[in-house]
Amino acid sequence: MRILVISQYFWPENFRINDLVTEFAARGHDVTVLTGYPNYPSGELFPEFKAAPESFARFGEVRVVRVPLLPRGQGGLRLMLNYASFAASATLLGAWQLRKERFDVIFVFEPSPITVGLPAAFLRYLKRAPVAFWVLDLWPETLEAVGVVRSKMILNTVGKLVSFIYNRCDLILAQSRSFIPQIFKYCRKDGNVQYFPSWSDAVFDFDNVEAAPEVPDWSGHFDIMFAGNIGEAQDFPAIIEAATLLKENDTIRWLIVGDGRASDWVKSEIQKRGLAHRMLMLGRHPVDRMPSFYKCADALLVSLRDEPIFSMTIPGKLQSYLAAGIPVLAMLNGEGADIVHKSGAGLACPAGNGAALAEAALNLSRMSAEDRRIMGARGIDLSKTEFDRDRLISKLLSWFDDLAAHSRRHKMGTK
């Protein structure tokens, strides 16, 4: 099958789409990725890409077509321009670079922004190929939740854009079951919407992994690790509040692995509150290094702000945490919290409640090692049943087969 993947983010940026296209190619499919210049999360073009862009034209067996964009930089306006520049560049320059090629299906990876659907809609028309659109972030709800956009008029306009894109998709994939009714607010009632969650993007074999040397050794400690994007949605003010409440605890330490738009604020708060000995910022590292960091953790922290939209979201890192077999400490509402509660894979507290997070962290640290081991084992069991990588990707490819077959029948019927 000839698959065109459209994603604003791609290798050397760390996103699950890298793993997905690798698997597509490993299963014998001809894969092309249409993407932008790498600049996430720093906001600046990667130096190695600027030095030798031609060396980023292939990702293993996958061909990579890159179009220019305005790097994210700093500030909300710059971010919006980044989104708009990729949408325009991928629509016009991307279509030109792919002008002689045919595809059986177009797959869109949408962690944010929704505008990645515009080049997909245009190429669907040009190539007469069906579009499968994976919704990992709901617009315009997320824009309002994180305060990027407050104007009702602009939010309504974005809603119309979302409707335009959704109604030009042949299959819409929702990362959580709670997303499905929200998606139907913007697409036809006969739209094809399916539940398709994320999976763990790493295989954890801690017996053959060395602990990350970046983590200072601290005997008798209980390490709570956050790994991932440090942004508005992750509610670091509440995490900082919890760390401050436990500041005098001689056991608990917070390890932050990642980077993002809120990193500088977090660093300044750590210094201001005298948390440098309790909360360590360890920087951004490649996905393939995560097992070495997870090996240092006694619990893995996942959090989202107290907003209705985030209660519908399953944070992408949750699947990786479950697969790691380490207890999960979740400051979440809704579907993500339900997964932790029902599986018994960790402890969950309400989103936005720093005091409750501190209490949950303390309770987890006081549990026996055996109780925590059982929690971790439950996470692995759930990962194998609900979020199994091979099963999910096989299901996705079967949907692609159905879309391609339907498209072929339609083309034959119109000749």
PENORPE-V570622 format. One record per residue. N is the residue number from 1. RES is the residue in one small letter. SS is DSSP state (~ for helix, > for strand, _ for the rest). PSI is psi in whole degrees, -180 to 180 (NA if undefined). Layout:
BEGIN
N RES SS PSI
N RES SS PSI
END
This chain:
BEGIN
1 m _ 140
2 r > 113
3 i > 126
4 l > 122
5 v > 128
6 i > 122
7 s _ 131
8 q _ -25
9 y _ 139
10 f _ 167
11 w _ 136
12 p _ 7
13 e _ 148
14 n _ 99
15 f _ 156
16 r ~ -24
17 i ~ -29
18 n ~ -46
19 d ~ -40
20 l ~ -47
21 v ~ -31
22 t ~ -42
23 e ~ -39
24 f ~ -49
25 a ~ -40
26 a ~ -26
27 r _ 10
28 g _ 10
29 h _ 151
30 d > 109
31 v > 132
32 t > 135
33 v > 127
34 l > 117
35 t > -178
36 g > -172
37 y _ 136
38 p _ 126
39 n _ 11
40 y _ 137
41 p _ 0
42 s _ -27
43 g _ -3
44 e _ 150
45 l _ 139
46 f _ 130
47 p ~ -39
48 e ~ -31
49 f ~ -43
50 k ~ -36
51 a ~ -35
52 a _ 71
53 p ~ -29
54 e ~ -25
55 s ~ -2
56 f ~ 22
57 a _ -9
58 r > 144
59 f > 89
60 g _ -122
61 e _ 2
62 v > 130
63 r > 136
64 v > 119
65 v > 118
66 r > 140
67 v > 150
68 p _ 154
69 l _ 166
70 l _ 120
71 p _ 156
72 r _ -39
73 g _ -143
74 q _ 146
75 g _ 153
76 g ~ -41
77 l ~ -44
78 r ~ -37
79 l ~ -43
80 m ~ -39
81 l ~ -35
82 n ~ -47
83 y ~ -48
84 a ~ -38
85 s ~ -38
86 f ~ -43
87 a ~ -46
88 a ~ -45
89 s ~ -43
90 a ~ -34
91 t ~ -48
92 l ~ -61
93 l ~ -37
94 g ~ -45
95 a ~ -38
96 w ~ -45
97 q ~ -25
98 l _ 16
99 r _ -29
100 k _ 7
101 e _ 150
102 r _ 149
103 f _ 148
104 d _ -30
105 v > 148
106 i > 125
107 f > 129
108 v > 128
109 f > 116
110 e > 79
111 p _ -21
112 s _ 134
113 p _ 166
114 i _ -23
115 t _ -13
116 v ~ -16
117 g ~ -17
118 l ~ -50
119 p ~ -32
120 a ~ -44
121 a ~ -40
122 f ~ -44
123 l ~ -29
124 r ~ -43
125 y ~ -45
126 l ~ -43
127 k ~ -11
128 r _ 45
129 a _ 141
130 p > 151
131 v > 129
132 a > 127
133 f > 114
134 w > 109
135 v > 109
136 l _ -8
137 d _ 128
138 l _ 122
139 w _ 149
140 p _ 2
141 e ~ -42
142 t ~ -39
143 l ~ -42
144 e ~ -40
145 a ~ -39
146 v _ 1
147 g _ 13
148 v _ -39
149 v _ 130
150 r _ -19
151 s _ 124
152 k ~ -34
153 m ~ -44
154 i ~ -41
155 l ~ -39
156 n ~ -37
157 t ~ -42
158 v ~ -39
159 g ~ -39
160 k ~ -36
161 l ~ -43
162 v ~ -45
163 s ~ -42
164 f ~ -45
165 i ~ -50
166 y ~ -39
167 n _ 1
168 r _ 20
169 c _ 143
170 d _ -20
171 l > 129
172 i > 128
173 l > 125
174 a > 128
175 q _ -14
176 s _ 158
177 r _ -31
178 s _ -22
179 f ~ -28
180 i ~ -51
181 p ~ -32
182 q ~ -41
183 i ~ -40
184 f ~ -14
185 k _ -21
186 y _ -4
187 c _ 168
188 r _ 147
189 k _ -21
190 d _ 14
191 g _ 151
192 n _ 98
193 v > 127
194 q > 149
195 y > 125
196 f _ 95
197 p _ 171
198 s _ 174
199 w _ 174
200 s _ 134
201 d _ 18
202 a _ 152
203 v _ 127
204 f _ 111
205 d _ 80
206 f ~ -19
207 d ~ -24
208 n ~ 23
209 v _ 134
210 e _ 139
211 a _ 143
212 a _ 124
213 p _ -16
214 e _ -18
215 v _ 113
216 p _ 137
217 d _ 141
218 w _ 100
219 s _ 144
220 g _ 19
221 h _ 167
222 f > 109
223 d > 123
224 i > 120
225 m > 131
226 f > 128
227 a > 123
228 g > -158
229 n > 136
230 i _ 91
231 g _ -170
232 e _ -41
233 a _ -27
234 q _ -5
235 d _ 57
236 f ~ -24
237 p ~ -40
238 a ~ -36
239 i ~ -43
240 i ~ -39
241 e ~ -44
242 a ~ -44
243 a ~ -36
244 t ~ -41
245 l ~ -31
246 l _ 18
247 k _ -36
248 e _ -1
249 n _ 127
250 d _ -2
251 t _ -43
252 i > 132
253 r > 143
254 w > 125
255 l > 122
256 i > 112
257 v > 114
258 g > -169
259 d > 169
260 g _ -177
261 r _ -21
262 a _ 6
263 s ~ -45
264 d ~ -39
265 w ~ -44
266 v ~ -45
267 k ~ -43
268 s ~ -38
269 e ~ -38
270 i ~ -44
271 q ~ -44
272 k ~ -36
273 r _ 4
274 g _ 41
275 l _ 8
276 a _ -29
277 h _ -7
278 r _ -21
279 m > 115
280 l > 130
281 m > 114
282 l > 1
283 g > 180
284 r _ 140
285 h _ 155
286 p _ 156
287 v ~ -38
288 d ~ -9
289 r ~ -9
290 m ~ -40
291 p ~ -36
292 s ~ -30
293 f ~ -44
294 y ~ -32
295 k _ -22
296 c _ -6
297 a _ 142
298 d _ -21
299 a > 152
300 l > 127
301 l > 131
302 v > 138
303 s > 150
304 l _ 153
305 r _ 160
306 d _ 80
307 e _ 144
308 p ~ -40
309 i ~ -37
310 f ~ -20
311 s ~ -17
312 m _ -6
313 t _ 138
314 i _ 108
315 p _ 136
316 g ~ -32
317 k ~ -19
318 l ~ -41
319 q ~ -40
320 s ~ -39
321 y ~ -45
322 l ~ -43
323 a ~ -23
324 a ~ -18
325 g _ 28
326 i _ 138
327 p _ 140
328 v > 133
329 l > 111
330 a > 127
331 m > 82
332 l _ 160
333 n _ 166
334 g ~ -139
335 e ~ -39
336 g ~ -44
337 a ~ -38
338 d ~ -40
339 i ~ -44
340 v ~ -45
341 h ~ -54
342 k ~ -32
343 s ~ -22
344 g _ 25
345 a _ 3
346 g > -161
347 l > 143
348 a > 146
349 c > 164
350 p _ 144
351 a _ 143
352 g _ 3
353 n _ 91
354 g ~ -37
355 a ~ -41
356 a ~ -35
357 l ~ -43
358 a ~ -42
359 e ~ -43
360 a ~ -40
361 a ~ -43
362 l ~ -43
363 n ~ -41
364 l ~ -40
365 s ~ -25
366 r ~ -7
367 m _ 159
368 s _ 156
369 a ~ -34
370 e ~ -42
371 d ~ -40
372 r ~ -35
373 r ~ -40
374 i ~ -41
375 m ~ -48
376 g ~ -41
377 a ~ -37
378 r ~ -37
379 g ~ -43
380 i ~ -43
381 d ~ -44
382 l ~ -39
383 s ~ -38
384 k ~ -27
385 t ~ -54
386 e _ -33
387 f _ 36
388 d _ 125
389 r ~ -52
390 d ~ -41
391 r ~ -43
392 l ~ -43
393 i ~ -36
394 s ~ -41
395 k ~ -42
396 l ~ -45
397 l ~ -31
398 s ~ -36
399 w ~ -40
400 f ~ -44
401 d ~ -44
402 d ~ -43
403 l ~ -45
404 a ~ -41
405 a ~ -43
406 h ~ -41
407 s ~ -41
408 r ~ -42
409 r ~ -39
410 h ~ -43
411 k ~ -41
412 m ~ -35
413 g ~ -20
414 t ~ -4
415 k _ NA
END
